[in-house]
Amino acid sequence: KMKHLTLLSLALTLIAICDAKSSYQSVLQHSRIRGRQHGPNVCAMQMIQGTNKKYLTNCKQWYHRKICGKPTVISYECCPGYEKLPGEKGCPAALPLVNIYNTLGVVGATTTKMYSERAQLREEIEGPGSFTFFAPSNEAWAALPTEILDALVSNVNIELLNALHYHMVNRRLTSEELKHGSSFPSMYQDFNVHIHHYPNGIVTVNCARLVKTDQHATNGIVHVVDRVITAITNDVHSFIDTDENLDTLRVSLTSMLESDGHYTVFAPTNEAFEKIPPEMLNRILGDPVALKDLLNYHILKNMHCSESIVSGTPMETLQGTVLEVGCDGSEMTLNGKAIIEKRDQLGTNGVVHFINELLIPDSAKTLLELAQGSVVTTATKMFVDAGLKAHLIGSEPLTLLAPQNEAFKDGVRMTDQLKRLLRNHILKEQLSSKSLYHGQELETLGGMKLRVFVYRNVSRTHQMKCYPLKQALIKVTHLSLTGELSIFLAWTQLFYSQLSSLLGGRLRFFDSSPYFCFVKEFPDDHKKLFPERDTTCKPSV
């Protein structure tokens, strides 16, 4: 009976969340469900330990008890729009419906309320109308650089009033109406404020996160935000054009970032370019294809403010590959590294984050650069020692079959035979694993013909290897296609005497041909896959 009640409760929870109209409402509904044991209109909140950053909770964060990789503390607070009553459980009472000026005090934005009076905005937000006020929290005002705050409060009738008017829209906008990618004219010279409503339920205005939403007033609505926002007038390209820390990047950019869109640009600083060896950097800057790949690898297709990131997420770049954008506490990370120096520099068509390391995609590297610093450093040195460096740094289309370091015995000496062997690890075409097929014949720089066999595996961990020499100095690493397919290269000219005993496994020959495939740790249920006579190494049809 208890099991059925648990399942029923889970089903009702899922239905309630699915009924929510927006991502933010889904997260709010989840927080309500987690807090309902403490009374009506109570929401569960998660605060990152050591900070004052609080979030409504979603399923993943609730069960992991972490945000940005850091432990969180659970607290239970009144949901937006409600308050406690003495002696009552939970938050049974709706907050009083008063004008926007008084609502600023109700939601705790007392600094904004004070500055509204100083700037003579009070009469406007107490009077008739229907406004939306994105009110900076007290902490947001305190975080402003001193020189900026001094400039505002020293000229309250112009600068401060203009700043506050930029936080206002002349219509009532609930969180439901704050759609992702939407813009609304502010009350400061109609400069737009830019809204982003992310799938994880976070809503931002000009990259400031809404920390309290939907507090209705008699003449509008108040949303509390976690920073003071400023007007945006230039696109991303213009922003990069005027920043002296981005001189090297500016020289390389095209006019692409002047077009409409919602880009995220990870902009390498001058320092980031200086960390790259001059020879490599000059080669990339002089190669239009490599340069385009390099620049596009720093640009995401969608706009992501730093506040929208609460966990590591792979995101597609314009170059076609992905970057993992994440966070570690208060640090925003790229591919797990905290290399972002300055965040959330806004343009009308996107956001710029400054990074202190250049991100170089594989497609912009030579074969030699790609192999260096990986698990094939021993082979890379041997290719160079064998006089093949020109092929590894040139522009000819090649494919390198690079043996892993563990494939070499200690004390391998460079000989003429080994030089010939290494030439046969370089194919005369540029081939990805997706372009290889069963029965395909390939030619190496050494003139040797290789044939491709495609095998079906039981699992990702099943290993089959093909070996070229009886000494087994080098083993060819398989190329993964999917969880069920792998590709192996078999050699057409082999010395295979005593190979089986040397390698300690079973050997399979295909009829009278010299192709072979060495099989290790074949699964016990292999008979379900292949006929009895072909249980060792069976090419797929």
Secondary structure as UniProt FT lines:
FT   HELIX           2..19
FT   HELIX           23..35
FT   HELIX           36..38
FT   TURN            40..41
FT   STRAND          42..48
FT   TURN            49..50
FT   STRAND          54..56
FT   HELIX           59..64
FT   STRAND          66..67
FT   TURN            68..69
FT   STRAND          70..78
FT   TURN            80..81
FT   STRAND          82..83
FT   TURN            86..87
FT   STRAND          93..94
FT   HELIX           100..106
FT   TURN            107..108
FT   HELIX           110..118
FT   TURN            119..120
FT   HELIX           122..126
FT   STRAND          131..136
FT   HELIX           138..143
FT   HELIX           146..153
FT   TURN            154..155
FT   HELIX           156..160
FT   HELIX           161..166
FT   STRAND          168..169
FT   HELIX           175..177
FT   TURN            180..181
FT   STRAND          183..186
FT   TURN            187..190
FT   STRAND          192..197
FT   TURN            199..200
FT   STRAND          203..205
FT   TURN            206..207
FT   STRAND          208..217
FT   TURN            218..219
FT   STRAND          220..225
FT   HELIX           236..241
FT   HELIX           244..246
FT   HELIX           247..252
FT   HELIX           256..258
FT   STRAND          263..268
FT   HELIX           270..274
FT   HELIX           278..285
FT   HELIX           288..296
FT   TURN            297..298
FT   STRAND          299..300
FT   HELIX           306..308
FT   STRAND          313..317
FT   TURN            318..319
FT   STRAND          322..328
FT   TURN            329..330
FT   STRAND          331..334
FT   TURN            335..336
FT   STRAND          340..347
FT   TURN            348..349
FT   STRAND          350..355
FT   HELIX           362..364
FT   HELIX           367..371
FT   TURN            372..376
FT   HELIX           377..385
FT   TURN            386..387
FT   HELIX           389..393
FT   STRAND          399..400
FT   HELIX           405..407
FT   TURN            410..411
FT   HELIX           416..423
FT   TURN            424..425
FT   STRAND          426..427
FT   HELIX           433..435
FT   TURN            438..439
FT   STRAND          441..444
FT   TURN            445..446
FT   STRAND          449..456
FT   TURN            460..461
FT   STRAND          463..466
FT   TURN            470..471
FT   STRAND          479..480
FT   STRAND          485..491
FT   TURN            497..498
FT   HELIX           499..503
FT   STRAND          506..509
FT   TURN            511..512
FT   STRAND          516..520
FT   TURN            524..525
FT   HELIX           526..528
FT   HELIX           532..534
//
